[in-house]
């Protein structure tokens, strides 16, 4: 019997009845009995428009020990009731109140990892989105902002480190072996930004002086044995602070700013005000235990959580329907930051891959939803690629329309205007638009409707008039939950390339102002419209949606020669990369043969060593899930067959070029996570991945595994051996397990190899390694196994016998019993079943119906499964 579904709707929003002027927390920390005494000072909120001023507080899995209103002890069922996770105090008057609440919770038994819980004998919190209600009764909503003061008391030996938000104001020791520390946060914040960390941590420290002359003490906390892996995180934090100050004028504002690594965490990290808590995966790094991708992720996530200090903390969300206000905006700021630290075009390609393989797929699934949803059952289910990645693309479009300077001016005005407030998406967009005199009315359609717009472009060239006409038609019909097709405001960045590879100046009256004569930005704001370019003296090749100027699917009848021309001559790497992806799509649609791709790659490889990052991205073989997301009508079995044939053919045609480049780049030297070194390793390992298609090169791959001086090269080799069912694979996997047996984060990668192998026995082998000493309660381990198998291993997950689907159903049923949030995240592949061929669709649909009928599912998982 499934749980009851109750929708929360944006249209039902109303302000809370009271302002919480301050909250004073006295927390007696104990893993089996943490006692929290909360003193709240309430004042009536005159923006509240209902007549009832009863005090209604959220609470979950709490034991109420005491409740007093204005010094008077309240009696249950006489003065208050607890029902459906709400504490309801009757007949409160419209006046100031002093409320005392004393509760008990059990962190060790909190396997949801929401609220206060135990991780590796330490106590930590995760309060976003609705975890604070598992610590004490409180109006646990983002528009209730208060000043927090916290006193933490704990056993001095067991919990020598006691951290919370804000600034440390006092500390002391007690005669009973406990000690205490008091913290005060000088900034208003909602409950979801509250944090506590208690345990045995070491730390490294640095200082930063902001542009106002304020000295900020920076700390990174981790287990003592992990401290040698924390310096890169500290360097990343310093880089992020400096970048935000220089780019947006946003200064670091506390005396002390800390980040903490914990082993058990449902997501990547959390931006709690001044005390960011991180999944260890996104904080710890050294060359032997972290890959190039890990280093980049650490820089990105540390930057992301720091940037929230303004876009999320100083200005927070009015309600959870505004989630992209902070997440989409901050992802965009993170992407800007990463583009400044690494090659901007290469970073942009990674953004596009995520959008196309994950967000476009979600837009076509039963979980399709607008960037600003209208309703939800469980808010944690809406921490999605649509909210984050598509939300970031909308901000990027706005920047492109307004120009970089105008956008920054608007963002700074937004921070000034709404500092210390809970704002809405409308507040952000309207403020930026008003500063730039831009009418954003139609732009808001992007936030209100789900689905990926489809733009069809046709070209007409008149040689007599030297005139080019482009007719553009837009529609948005791929969302199964939405019948209406809205008209969006879409910026189309375009350049014209003549037959000699030269760019033609763009003369188009309808285009937006541009800093380049050779690129126009066309404002598509109607269902169909025509743009005319004059002084076009050659029939040009079109470079469309340069830089991925809008999150759309576009359709234009490129010839193979057009795509070759763009790849050879375009100055925009994103357009060149996109042209190669289009060539791959033509192959999978049987419109070109492999010889054209081989010839193109041979030409690109000629300059590989001089520009390794560019060439690596252009020749990189796309992942199967990316091809499937871009060609949803392609049958899975055809995809797998064509995929293997093409990769083998390219390997055979180009093997001597691959070997030559590999040997030139395979020089042992000290590892550095610098852009140049990362790009060289990337190209070397892309060459190795092609060679892996030929059995004759497996010894070379195994040799790299054995001789690798860093985890990037070792794992790259093992990932290629992983798709071969022979003794070299087994030897390498066994060695990897022994080599890294004491490092759980690296062992996650070992488990992921079993989950992603493209061999017949993948599922059998995965089940075997999950039978012994497997930690079902650690989210990282679950994402590495169940998640990687179902999201990225299309062949094994979509096995025709349904065994992959049965495996996921069994795993979800088990995980849902203790961590519904993780179960719901892992269930997302089930939302895309309607794209499958009929036999697979029928089998999966039957399993889902059976799952719903036989199990008491959480509301989190139920919302995903039934969507």
C-alpha positions in Angstrom: 0.0 0.0 0.0 1.6 3.3 -1.1 1.8 6.5 1.0 -0.8 9.2 0.4 0.3 12.0 -1.9 -0.3 15.6 -0.9 0.6 18.4 -3.2 2.2 21.6 -2.2 1.2 24.4 -4.6 2.8 27.7 -5.4 -0.7 29.3 -5.7 -1.3 28.5 -2.0 1.6 30.5 -0.7 1.0 32.9 2.1 3.5 34.5 4.6 4.0 33.0 8.0 2.0 34.5 10.8 5.0 35.5 12.9 8.5 37.0 12.5 11.0 35.1 14.5 13.1 37.9 15.8 15.7 35.6 17.3 16.3 32.0 18.2 18.6 30.9 21.0 19.5 27.2 20.9 21.1 25.2 23.7 22.1 21.8 22.2 23.3 19.0 24.5 24.9 16.7 22.0 24.8 13.0 22.4 24.5 10.3 19.6 21.7 8.5 21.5 19.9 11.4 23.2 20.6 15.0 21.9 18.5 17.5 23.9 17.7 20.8 22.2 16.2 23.7 24.1 15.0 26.5 21.8 14.0 29.9 22.9 12.1 31.8 20.2 11.1 35.5 20.3 8.0 35.9 18.0 6.4 39.1 16.7 3.2 39.2 14.6 3.9 39.5 10.9 1.6 42.2 9.5 2.1 40.9 6.0 0.2 37.8 7.1 -3.3 38.1 5.8 -5.3 35.3 7.6 -7.2 35.8 10.8 -5.8 32.8 12.8 -2.7 33.6 14.8 -2.2 30.1 16.2 1.5 29.1 16.3 2.1 26.2 13.9 5.5 24.6 13.9 7.1 21.8 11.9 8.6 18.8 13.6 9.6 15.2 12.7 10.9 12.3 14.7 11.2 14.4 17.9 10.3 13.7 21.5 8.8 16.8 23.1 10.1 17.3 26.6 8.8 20.8 27.5 6.7 23.5 25.9 6.2 27.0 27.4 4.6 30.1 26.0 5.4 33.4 27.7 6.7 31.4 30.7 3.6 29.2 31.1 3.9 25.5 30.6 1.5 24.2 27.9 -0.5 21.0 28.2 -1.0 18.7 25.2 -4.6 18.5 23.8 -5.5 21.5 26.0 -3.1 24.2 24.8 -1.6 22.3 21.9 -1.6 19.2 19.7 0.9 17.3 17.6 -0.5 15.9 14.4 0.9 15.1 10.9 4.3 16.4 11.9 2.9 19.7 13.0 2.9 21.2 16.5 -0.2 23.4 16.8 -0.5 25.9 19.7 -4.1 27.0 20.1 -5.6 30.4 20.6 -2.4 32.5 20.4 -3.1 36.2 20.3 -1.7 38.7 17.8 1.1 39.9 20.1 4.7 39.2 20.8 5.5 35.8 22.3 8.4 34.1 24.0 8.3 30.4 23.2 10.4 27.7 24.8 10.6 24.3 23.2 12.7 21.4 24.6 13.0 18.3 22.5 15.1 15.1 22.2 16.3 13.4 19.0 18.5 10.3 18.3 21.2 11.2 15.7 22.6 7.6 15.6 19.2 6.3 14.4 18.8 9.0 11.8 19.6 7.1 8.7 17.8 9.6 6.5 20.9 11.9 6.9 18.5 14.8 7.2 18.6 16.9 10.4 21.2 16.0 13.0 22.8 12.6 12.3 25.9 10.6 13.0 28.6 10.0 10.4 31.8 8.1 11.2 31.3 8.8 15.0 30.9 12.5 14.3 27.7 14.5 14.5 26.7 16.7 11.6 23.6 18.4 10.2 21.9 18.7 6.8 18.9 21.0 7.0 18.2 21.8 3.4 15.4 21.6 2.4 13.4 20.6 5.5 15.8 19.0 8.0 15.8 21.6 10.8 12.4 20.2 11.8 14.2 17.0 12.8 16.3 19.1 15.3 13.5 21.1 17.0 10.0 22.4 16.3 10.2 25.4 14.1 8.5 27.2 11.2 10.8 25.3 8.8 10.4 27.4 5.7 12.8 29.6 3.8 10.9 32.9 4.2 11.2 32.9 8.0 14.6 34.6 8.7 16.0 35.0 12.2 19.2 35.7 14.1 20.6 32.4 15.5 22.7 32.1 18.7 23.8 28.5 19.5 25.5 26.9 22.5 26.9 23.5 21.9 27.8 21.2 24.8 29.3 17.7 24.3 31.8 15.2 25.7 35.2 16.9 25.4 37.1 13.7 24.4 34.5 12.4 22.0 33.7 15.8 20.4 36.6 18.1 20.8 35.5 20.2 17.8 32.2 22.1 18.1 31.2 24.3 15.2 28.1 26.2 14.1 27.3 29.2 12.0 28.7 32.7 12.5 31.3 33.8 14.9 32.6 32.0 18.0 31.7 34.2 21.0 32.6 32.1 24.1 33.7 28.7 25.2 34.5 26.8 28.4 34.8 23.5 30.2 32.5 21.7 32.6 33.3 19.6 35.6 31.6 16.5 34.2 34.0 16.1 31.3 32.0 18.1 28.8 32.8 21.4 27.2 30.8 24.1 25.4 31.2 26.6 22.6 28.8 29.4 21.8 28.3 30.8 18.3 26.4 33.8 17.1 25.5 34.5 13.4 25.2 38.3 12.8 23.2 37.7 9.6 19.5 36.8 9.3 19.0 33.3 7.9 16.3 30.7 7.4 16.5 27.4 9.2 17.7 25.5 6.2 21.0 27.3 6.5 21.6 26.3 10.1 24.5 23.9 10.7 26.3 22.0 13.5 29.4 19.9 13.3 30.8 18.0 16.3 33.6 15.4 16.5 37.2 14.6 16.1 38.5 16.8 13.3 41.8 18.2 12.3 42.0 21.4 10.4 44.2 23.6 8.2 44.0 27.4 8.1 44.6 30.4 6.0 43.6 34.1 6.0 42.1 36.4 3.4 41.8 40.2 3.6 38.8 41.4 1.7 38.7 44.7 -0.3 37.2 46.5 2.8 40.3 45.5 4.8 38.5 42.9 6.9 40.6 39.8 7.8 38.8 36.5 7.3 40.0 33.4 9.0 39.5 30.4 6.7 39.5 26.8 7.9 39.1 23.4 6.3 38.1 20.5 8.7 38.5 16.8 8.0 39.6 13.6 9.8 43.2 13.9 11.0 44.4 11.3 8.5 42.8 13.3 5.7 44.4 16.6 6.3 47.1 16.1 3.7 44.3 16.0 1.1 42.7 19.3 2.1 45.1 21.9 0.6 43.5 22.0 -2.8 40.1 22.7 -1.2 41.7 25.6 0.7 43.3 26.9 -2.5 39.9 26.6 -4.2 38.2 28.5 -1.5 40.7 31.4 -1.7 40.3 31.5 -5.5 36.5 31.6 -5.2 36.5 34.4 -2.6 38.8 36.5 -4.7 36.9 35.8 -7.9 33.5 36.8 -6.4 34.9 40.0 -5.0 36.5 41.0 -8.3 33.7 39.9 -10.6 30.5 40.7 -8.7 31.8 43.0 -5.9 30.6 40.4 -3.3 32.8 40.4 -0.3 33.3 37.6 2.3 31.5 39.0 5.3 32.3 36.8 8.4 35.2 36.7 10.8 35.5 33.0 10.3 34.6 30.9 7.2 34.9 27.1 7.5 34.3 24.1 5.3 34.1 20.5 6.6 34.4 17.1 5.0 32.0 14.3 6.1 31.8 10.8 4.8 28.0 10.4 4.7 26.1 13.0 2.8 23.1 12.7 0.5 24.3 15.4 -1.9 27.5 17.1 -2.9 27.7 19.9 -0.3 25.7 22.5 1.6 26.1 26.2 1.7 25.2 26.8 5.4 26.1 30.4 6.3 29.8 30.5 7.0 30.0 26.7 7.7 29.8 24.7 4.5 29.5 21.0 4.9 30.9 18.8 2.1 30.6 15.3 1.0 34.2 14.1 1.4 34.2 13.2 -2.3 34.1 16.9 -3.2 36.8 18.1 -0.8 39.6 15.7 -0.5 42.3 15.3 -3.2 45.9 14.2 -3.8 47.4 12.8 -7.1 47.2 9.2 -5.9 43.6 9.3 -4.8 41.9 11.9 -7.0 41.5 12.2 -10.7 41.6 15.3 -12.9 37.8 15.2 -12.9 37.9 15.1 -9.1 40.1 18.1 -8.9 37.9 20.1 -11.2 34.8 19.0 -9.3 36.3 20.1 -6.0 37.1 23.5 -7.4 33.6 23.8 -8.9 31.7 22.7 -5.8 33.8 24.7 -3.3 33.2 27.7 -5.6 29.5 26.9 -5.9 28.9 26.7 -2.1 30.9 29.9 -1.5 29.1 31.8 -4.2 25.8 30.9 -2.4 27.0 33.2 0.4 25.3 36.0 -1.6 23.2 34.2 -4.2 21.3 32.1 -1.7 22.3 33.2 1.8 22.4 37.0 2.0 19.5 36.9 -0.5 17.5 33.7 0.0 14.3 32.1 -1.4 10.9 33.1 -0.4 9.6 29.6 -0.9 10.9 26.4 -2.5 9.2 27.1 -5.8 11.9 29.7 -6.1 14.7 27.1 -5.8 16.3 28.1 -9.1 16.7 31.6 -7.8 19.6 30.4 -5.8 20.6 27.2 -7.6 20.3 28.2 -11.2 21.9 31.6 -10.5 24.7 30.0 -8.5 25.4 27.3 -11.1 25.8 30.1 -13.6 28.2 31.9 -11.4 30.1 28.6 -10.8 30.3 28.1 -14.6 31.7 31.6 -15.1 34.3 30.9 -12.4 35.3 27.6 -13.9 35.6 29.2 -17.3 38.0 31.7 -15.9 40.1 29.0 -14.2 40.3 26.6 -17.1 39.7 26.9 -20.9 36.3 28.5 -21.2 35.3 26.7 -24.4 36.2 23.3 -22.9 34.2 24.0 -19.8 31.3 25.1 -21.9 31.3 21.8 -23.8 31.0 20.0 -20.4 28.0 22.2 -19.6 26.3 21.3 -22.9 26.9 17.6 -22.4 25.1 17.6 -19.1 22.2 19.6 -20.6 21.7 17.4 -23.5 22.3 14.0 -21.9 20.5 14.7 -18.6 18.3 17.8 -18.7 16.9 17.3 -22.2 16.1 13.7 -21.2 14.3 14.9 -18.1 12.3 17.4 -20.2 11.1 14.4 -22.3 10.4 12.2 -19.2 7.4 11.9 -16.9 9.4 14.0 -14.4 9.4 17.0 -16.8 8.7 20.2 -14.9 9.3 24.0 -15.3 12.3 25.8 -13.8 9.7 27.3 -11.4 7.4 24.3 -10.7 3.7 24.9 -9.9 3.5 22.0 -7.4 5.4 19.3 -5.7 4.9 16.5 -3.2 8.5 16.3 -1.8 10.8 19.3 -2.5 14.0 17.2 -2.4 12.8 15.5 -5.6 13.0 18.9 -7.3 16.7 19.4 -6.8 17.1 18.5 -10.4 19.1 19.2 -13.6 16.1 21.3 -14.7 16.3 23.6 -11.6 20.1 23.7 -11.6 21.4 23.4 -15.2 18.5 24.7 -17.2 18.1 27.4 -14.6 21.7 28.4 -15.2 21.1 28.5 -19.0 18.3 30.9 -18.5 20.6 33.3 -16.6 23.2 32.8 -19.3 20.7 33.7 -22.0 19.8 36.9 -20.0 23.5 37.8 -19.8 23.9 37.3 -23.5 20.8 39.4 -24.3 21.9 42.3 -22.1 25.7 42.0 -22.4 28.2 41.2 -19.7 28.5 44.7 -18.2 24.7 45.3 -18.1 24.1 41.9 -16.5 26.7 42.5 -13.7 25.2 45.9 -13.0 21.8 44.3 -12.7 23.0 41.5 -10.5 24.7 43.9 -8.1 21.5 46.0 -7.9 19.6 42.8 -7.0 22.1 41.9 -4.2 21.8 45.5 -2.8 18.0 45.7 -3.1 17.2 42.3 -1.5 20.1 41.8 1.0 18.7 40.1 4.1 15.5 39.2 2.5 13.7 36.2 1.0 13.2 36.9 -2.7 11.6 35.4 -5.8 12.7 34.5 -9.3 10.6 37.4 -10.4 12.6 39.8 -8.2 15.9 38.7 -9.7 14.9 38.8 -13.3 12.9 42.0 -13.0 15.7 43.8 -11.2 18.3 42.9 -13.8 15.9 43.7 -16.6 14.9 47.1 -15.2 18.6 48.1 -14.8 19.0 47.4 -18.5 15.6 48.7 -19.7 14.7 45.2 -21.0 11.1 44.0 -21.2 11.3 40.5 -19.6 7.6 39.6 -20.0 8.2 37.0 -22.6 11.4 35.8 -21.1 9.5 34.6 -18.1 7.9 31.9 -20.3 11.1 29.9 -19.8 10.3 29.6 -16.0 6.7 28.7 -16.4 6.7 25.9 -19.0 8.5 22.6 -19.1 10.0 21.0 -22.2 12.9 21.7 -24.6 12.0 24.1 -27.4 12.6 22.9 -30.9 13.8 25.4 -33.4 13.7 24.6 -37.1 15.7 26.8 -39.5 15.6 27.0 -43.3 17.9 29.1 -45.5 17.3 30.9 -48.7 20.2 32.6 -50.5 19.6 35.1 -53.4 22.9 35.6 -55.3 21.5 38.4 -57.4 20.6 40.5 -54.3 23.5 39.2 -52.2 20.9 38.5 -49.6 20.4 35.6 -47.1 17.0 34.9 -45.6 16.5 32.6 -42.6 13.1 31.4 -41.7 12.9 30.3 -38.1 10.0 28.2 -36.5 9.8 27.3 -32.8 7.7 24.9 -30.9 7.8 23.0 -27.6 5.9 19.8 -27.9 8.1 17.1 -26.4 6.8 17.4 -22.8 4.3 14.6 -22.2 2.7 16.5 -19.3 2.0 19.7 -21.2 -0.4 20.2 -24.1 0.2 23.9 -24.7 3.1 25.0 -26.8 4.3 28.4 -25.6 6.4 30.9 -27.6 9.7 31.6 -25.9 12.2 34.4 -26.3 15.2 32.6 -27.8 18.6 34.3 -28.6 20.1 32.7 -31.7 23.8 33.4 -32.0 24.9 33.0 -35.6 27.9 33.5 -37.8 28.2 33.1 -41.6 31.3 31.3 -43.1 32.1 31.7 -46.7 33.4 28.8 -49.0 37.0 29.9 -48.3 36.6 29.6 -44.5 36.4 33.4 -43.9 33.7 35.0 -41.7 31.2 37.3 -43.4 30.2 40.5 -41.6 26.6 40.2 -40.3 24.3 42.9 -41.5 20.8 42.1 -40.1 18.6 44.9 -38.9 16.7 42.7 -36.5 19.8 41.5 -34.6 20.6 42.5 -31.1 23.6 44.7 -30.4 26.8 42.7 -30.6 30.5 43.3 -29.8 31.4 41.3 -32.9 30.8 42.2 -36.6 31.0 38.5 -37.5 28.4 37.3 -35.1 24.7 38.3 -34.8 22.3 37.5 -32.0 18.8 37.1 -33.5 15.9 37.5 -31.0 13.4 34.7 -31.8 10.2 35.8 -30.1 7.5 34.5 -32.5 6.3 31.1 -33.5 7.7 31.8 -37.0 9.7 34.7 -38.3 12.2 35.6 -41.0 15.6 37.3 -40.6 17.3 39.0 -43.6 21.1 39.4 -44.0 22.4 41.8 -46.6 25.8 42.2 -48.3 26.3 38.5 -48.3 28.4 37.9 -51.3 28.8 34.1 -51.0 26.3 31.4 -50.2 27.4 30.8 -46.6 27.7 27.9 -44.3 25.7 28.6 -41.1 27.3 28.4 -37.6 24.1 28.1 -35.5 23.5 28.6 -31.7 27.2 29.4 -31.2 28.3 28.8 -27.7 24.9 27.0 -27.1 23.2 30.3 -27.0 19.9 28.8 -25.9 18.9 25.5 -24.3 17.0 24.2 -27.4 17.1 21.5 -29.9 17.7 22.9 -33.3 17.0 21.4 -36.7 18.8 22.5 -39.9 19.6 20.4 -42.9 23.4 20.4 -42.7 25.2 18.5 -45.4 28.2 16.4 -44.3 30.4 18.9 -46.1 28.8 21.8 -44.2 29.7 20.1 -40.9 33.3 19.4 -42.1 33.6 23.0 -43.1 32.5 24.2 -39.7 34.8 21.8 -37.9 37.7 23.1 -40.0 37.1 26.8 -40.0 34.8 27.9 -37.2 36.5 29.9 -34.4 33.9 28.9 -31.9 35.1 25.5 -30.4 31.5 24.8 -29.2 30.3 25.0 -32.8 33.1 22.8 -34.0 32.4 20.2 -31.4 28.7 20.4 -32.2 29.4 19.8 -35.8 31.3 16.6 -34.9 28.3 15.5 -32.8 26.1 16.1 -35.8 28.4 13.9 -37.9 28.1 11.2 -35.3 24.3 11.5 -35.5 24.3 11.3 -39.3 26.3 8.0 -38.9 23.8 6.6 -36.5 21.0 7.6 -38.8 22.8 5.8 -41.7 23.4 9.0 -43.6 27.2 8.9 -43.9 29.8 6.2 -43.7 32.8 6.0 -41.4 35.4 7.1 -44.0 34.3 10.8 -43.7 34.7 10.7 -39.9 38.1 9.0 -40.2 39.4 11.6 -42.6 38.2 14.4 -40.4 39.8 12.9 -37.3 43.1 12.3 -39.2 43.2 16.0 -40.1 42.4 17.0 -36.5 45.1 14.7 -35.0 47.8 16.4 -37.1 47.8 19.3 -34.7 46.9 17.3 -31.6 50.0 17.8 -29.5 49.9 21.6 -30.0 46.3 21.9 -28.9 45.5 18.7 -26.9 42.4 20.0 -25.1 40.6 21.1 -28.3 41.5 18.0 -30.2 40.6 15.6 -27.3 37.1 17.1 -27.1 36.6 17.1 -30.9 37.5 13.4 -31.4 36.2 12.1 -28.1 33.8 9.3 -28.7 30.4 10.3 -27.3 28.9 8.2 -24.4 26.0 5.9 -25.3 23.6 7.8 -23.1 24.4 11.0 -24.9 23.8 9.5 -28.3 20.5 8.0 -27.1 19.4 11.3 -25.6 20.1 13.1 -28.9 18.6 10.4 -31.1 15.6 9.0 -29.0 14.1 7.2 -32.0 17.2 5.1 -32.3 16.5 1.5 -31.1 18.8 0.5 -28.3 20.1 -2.7 -29.9 20.9 -0.8 -33.1 22.7 1.8 -31.1 24.9 -0.7 -29.4 25.8 -2.5 -32.7 26.6 0.7 -34.6 28.5 2.2 -31.6 30.9 -0.8 -31.5 31.3 -0.9 -35.2 32.2 2.8 -35.5 34.6 2.8 -32.6 36.4 -0.2 -33.9 36.6 1.2 -37.5 38.1 4.5 -36.2 40.6 2.6 -34.1 41.7 0.5 -37.1 41.9 3.4 -39.5 43.8 5.8 -37.1 45.7 3.4 -34.8 49.1 4.6 -35.8 48.2 8.2 -35.3 46.7 7.3 -31.9 49.9 5.4 -30.9 52.2 8.2 -32.0 50.3 10.9 -30.0 50.0 8.6 -27.1 53.7 7.9 -27.0 54.5 11.7 -27.3 52.2 12.5 -24.4 53.0 9.5 -22.2 55.9 11.1 -20.4 56.3 10.6 -16.7 56.5 13.8 -14.8 55.2 15.3 -11.5 51.5 15.4 -11.4 49.8 18.8 -11.6 46.0 19.5 -11.8 46.8 22.5 -14.0 44.8 23.1 -17.2 47.7 22.3 -19.5 48.5 19.0 -17.8 44.9 18.0 -17.6 44.4 18.6 -21.3 47.5 16.6 -22.2 46.4 13.7 -20.1 42.9 13.9 -21.5 44.1 13.6 -25.1 46.5 10.8 -24.2 43.7 8.8 -22.6 41.2 9.5 -25.4 43.8 7.9 -27.8 44.0 5.0 -25.4 40.3 4.6 -25.3 40.2 4.1 -29.1 43.1 1.7 -29.0 41.1 -0.4 -26.4 38.7 -1.4 -29.2 41.4 -3.5 -30.6 42.5 -6.6 -28.5 46.1 -6.2 -29.8 46.6 -3.1 -27.6 45.4 -4.5 -24.3 48.9 -5.1 -23.1 49.7 -1.4 -23.7 46.7 -0.4 -21.6 47.6 -2.8 -18.8 51.2 -1.4 -18.9 49.8 2.1 -18.3 47.7 0.8 -15.4 50.8 -0.7 -13.7 53.2 2.2 -14.4 50.8 5.1 -13.8 52.0 7.7 -11.4 48.6 9.2 -10.7 45.0 8.0 -10.3 43.9 9.7 -13.5 46.1 7.6 -15.7 45.6 4.4 -13.6 41.8 4.7 -13.7 41.7 5.6 -17.4 43.6 2.4 -18.2 41.5 0.3 -15.9 38.3 1.8 -17.4 39.3 0.5 -20.8 40.3 -2.9 -19.5 37.0 -3.0 -17.7 35.1 -3.7 -20.9 37.1 -6.8 -21.7 36.3 -10.1 -19.9 39.9 -11.4 -19.7 42.7 -12.0 -17.1 44.2 -8.5 -17.5 40.9 -7.0 -16.3 40.7 -9.3 -13.3 44.4 -8.7 -12.4 43.9 -5.0 -12.6 40.6 -4.9 -10.6 42.1 -7.1 -7.9 45.2 -5.0 -7.6 43.1 -1.8 -7.5 41.0 -3.2 -4.6 44.2 -4.1 -2.6 46.0 -0.9 -3.4 43.1 1.3 -2.2 41.5 -0.8 0.4 41.8 1.8 3.1 40.4 4.7 1.0 36.6 4.5 0.7 36.3 7.3 -1.8 38.6 5.5 -4.3 36.9 2.2 -3.6 33.7 3.8 -4.8 35.4 4.1 -8.2 36.2 0.4 -8.0 32.6 -0.4 -7.3 31.6 1.9 -10.2 33.8 -0.1 -12.6 31.7 -3.2 -11.8 28.6 -1.2 -12.4 29.6 0.2 -15.7 31.4 -2.7 -17.4 30.1 -3.6 -20.9 30.5 -7.4 -20.5 27.9 -10.2 -20.3 28.4 -10.8 -16.6 28.2 -7.2 -15.4 25.1 -7.6 -13.3 26.2 -11.0 -11.8 29.6 -9.5 -10.9 28.0 -6.3 -9.5 25.7 -8.3 -7.2 28.6 -10.4 -6.1 30.7 -7.4 -4.9 27.7 -5.9 -3.2 27.1 -9.0 -1.1 30.0 -8.7 1.4 30.9 -5.7 3.6 28.8 -3.4 1.5 27.7 -0.2 3.2 24.1 0.3 2.1 23.8 3.4 4.3 26.5 5.4 2.5 25.1 7.5 -0.3 28.4 7.6 -2.2 28.5 3.8 -2.3 24.9 3.6 -3.6 25.5 6.2 -6.3 28.6 4.4 -7.4 26.8 1.1 -7.8 23.0 1.3 -8.2 23.2 4.8 -9.6 26.0 4.3 -12.1 24.5 1.0 -13.3 21.1 2.3 -14.0 22.1 5.8 -15.3 25.1 5.0 -17.5 25.2 1.3 -18.3 22.5 1.2 -20.9 23.4 -2.3 -22.1 23.1 -4.0 -18.8 20.3 -1.9 -17.3 18.2 -2.3 -20.4 18.9 -6.0 -20.8 16.1 -7.6 -22.7 15.4 -10.1 -19.9 14.5 -7.3 -17.5 17.2 -8.3 -15.0 18.5 -4.7 -14.8 15.1 -3.4 -14.0 14.5 -6.0 -11.4 17.9 -5.2 -9.8 16.9 -1.5 -9.5 13.4 -2.3 -8.1 15.0 -4.5 -5.4 17.6 -1.9 -4.5 15.0 0.9 -4.3 12.7 -1.1 -2.1 15.5 -1.7 0.3 17.0 1.8 0.3 13.6 3.5 0.6 13.2 2.0 4.1 15.9 4.1 5.6 16.8 6.9 3.1 13.9 7.9 0.9 15.8 10.9 -0.6 18.5 8.7 -2.0 16.0 6.1 -3.2 14.1 8.8 -5.1 17.2 10.1 -6.8 18.2 6.5 -7.8 14.7 6.0 -9.3 15.0 8.6 -12.0 15.8 6.2 -14.8 12.3 4.8 -14.4 10.8 8.1 -15.4 12.1 7.6 -19.0 10.5 4.3 -19.7 8.1 5.6 -22.3 11.1 6.2 -24.7 11.8 2.4 -24.7 10.9 -0.1 -27.4 7.6 -2.0 -26.6 9.0 -5.2 -25.1 11.2 -3.3 -22.6 8.5 -0.7 -21.9 5.9 -3.5 -21.1 8.3 -5.3 -18.8 9.4 -2.2 -16.9 5.8 -0.9 -16.6 4.8 -4.3 -15.1 7.6 -4.1 -12.5 6.7 -0.5 -11.5 3.0 -1.5 -11.0 4.1 -4.5 -9.0 6.4 -2.3 -6.9 3.6 0.1 -6.2 1.1 -2.6 -5.2 3.5 -4.7 -2.9 5.4 -2.0 -1.0 4.7 0.9 1.4 6.7 3.5 -0.4 7.8 6.8 0.9 6.3 10.0 -0.5 9.7 10.8 -2.0 9.9 7.6 -4.0 6.2 7.5 -4.7 6.3 10.9 -6.5 9.1 9.7 -8.8 7.6 6.2 -9.5 4.1 7.4 -10.2 5.1 10.5 -12.2 
